[in-house]
Amino acid sequence: MNDGHAALELVGRAPWGERLLAVLELHPEARLVGGAVRDLLRGAIPHEVDVVVEGDPRVVAEAIGTVRAEHPRFSTLSVDIEGT
């Protein structure tokens, strides 16, 4: 892949992709990180995603999907998005 547009197109193909892209567009403080980025660079659709948020992650998490668990020790949330 030679540009971010191709990676975004792959995200959009995932069952949850359009929703995630819409949330990321509305929340510039959130970024897709981790293994999902690696998978996209390899041309594969990720099966799980990590999103880092500057500030309170709950607002972004609830926009993405259903918060399934909160992990205070690490300031992280697990979220179900479109059944994933």
Wavefront OBJ file of the C-alpha trace (Angstrom):
o trace
v 0.000 0.000 0.000
v 1.412 3.351 -0.878
v -1.103 5.764 0.583
v -3.537 6.213 3.428
v -6.526 6.220 1.095
v -6.009 2.541 0.276
v -5.804 1.730 3.992
v -9.011 3.651 4.679
v -10.708 1.781 1.844
v -9.760 -1.519 3.522
v -11.142 -0.300 6.856
v -14.378 0.591 5.081
v -14.695 -2.979 3.769
v -14.779 -4.474 7.270
v -18.296 -5.112 8.623
v -17.706 -2.399 11.235
v -15.536 -0.199 9.031
v -17.947 2.507 7.948
v -19.066 3.090 11.517
v -15.476 3.277 12.798
v -14.429 5.686 10.041
v -17.413 7.942 10.782
v -16.525 8.041 14.491
v -12.855 8.748 13.798
v -13.833 11.576 11.474
v -16.021 13.150 14.178
v -13.379 12.680 16.895
v -9.996 14.012 15.752
v -8.590 13.180 19.200
v -8.900 9.457 18.360
v -6.441 7.456 16.267
v -6.343 3.904 14.966
v -3.177 2.205 16.316
v -1.542 -1.173 16.924
v -1.959 -4.397 15.034
v -4.807 -3.047 12.922
v -2.424 -0.544 11.338
v 0.073 -3.339 10.648
v -2.654 -5.471 9.066
v -3.789 -2.578 6.885
v -0.239 -1.922 5.728
v -0.049 -5.600 4.728
v -3.310 -5.237 2.780
v -5.404 -7.276 5.233
v -8.636 -6.292 6.947
v -8.067 -6.298 10.732
v -10.304 -8.456 12.916
v -9.895 -6.205 15.937
v -8.822 -2.611 16.331
v -7.150 -0.475 18.944
v -8.055 3.182 19.161
v -6.079 5.624 21.295
v -7.935 8.697 22.530
v -6.529 11.892 23.957
v -8.811 12.672 26.888
v -11.843 10.684 28.017
v -12.127 7.527 25.898
v -15.709 6.769 26.975
v -17.245 9.323 24.580
v -15.456 7.788 21.606
v -16.016 4.210 22.819
v -19.769 4.750 23.164
v -19.903 6.323 19.696
v -18.129 3.269 18.268
v -20.297 0.630 19.915
v -21.312 -1.001 23.187
v -18.840 -0.782 26.061
v -18.485 -4.379 27.231
v -15.784 -3.962 29.905
v -13.787 -1.257 31.613
v -10.181 -1.826 32.678
v -9.319 1.007 35.113
v -5.779 -0.229 35.753
v -4.885 0.511 32.131
v -7.478 3.244 31.438
v -8.922 1.111 28.640
v -12.354 -0.018 27.511
v -13.402 -3.070 25.514
v -16.092 -2.259 22.970
v -18.289 -4.412 20.741
v -18.760 -2.874 17.316
v -21.156 -4.432 14.842
v -20.882 -7.784 16.620
v -17.069 -7.736 16.717
l 1 2 3 4 5 6 7 8 9 10 11 12 13 14 15 16 17 18 19 20 21 22 23 24 25 26 27 28 29 30 31 32 33 34 35 36 37 38 39 40 41 42 43 44 45 46 47 48 49 50 51 52 53 54 55 56 57 58 59 60 61 62 63 64 65 66 67 68 69 70 71 72 73 74 75 76 77 78 79 80 81 82 83 84
